[in-house]
Amino acid sequence: MIFKDVAMWQKRLSMVYALGVWTMITSYGYYRYSGRLGDTSQIEEESPYEANSKNVFHQSPHTKTVIIYKNDFVPYTTRIYDFVQSFIGGPGSGDS
């Protein structure tokens, strides 16, 4: 009795799996045929950040990153260095 239940569930799950695979294949074919599945790497957008010189751009084949620095930006490493130097008594890298 248990073997029949296992065989029945195996048949049902294989049908669900086949339905999912055929759905994926037909949706890919539909989008490919209709032209909605196009290559988006050729689309270039204008960047509103290029006018400011405080921006750093990094572009790879998969990502486009824009780092925007504030006018009064002080890196964390400089802040930590100045904090440690205030205890040691040495000259810091501040505005002194």
WOVEN-V697141 format. One line per field, one symbol per residue. ss: DSSP state (~ for helix, > for strand, _ for the rest). phi: phi as a letter, one per 30 degrees, with the letter a starting at -180 (. if undefined). burial: + if it has 16 or more other C-alpha atoms within 10 Angstrom, else -. Layout:
# WOVEN-V697141
ss->???
phi->???
burial->???
This chain:
# WOVEN-V697141
ss->_~~~~~~~~~~~~~~~~~~~~~~~~~~~~~~~~~_____~~~____________>>>>>____>>>>>_______~~~~~~~~~~~~~________
phi->.dddddddddddddddddddddddddddddddddidccdddddccdcdcddcddcccbbcdcbbcbcccddcdbddddddddddddddjddccdcd
burial->---------------------------------------------------------------------------------+---------+----
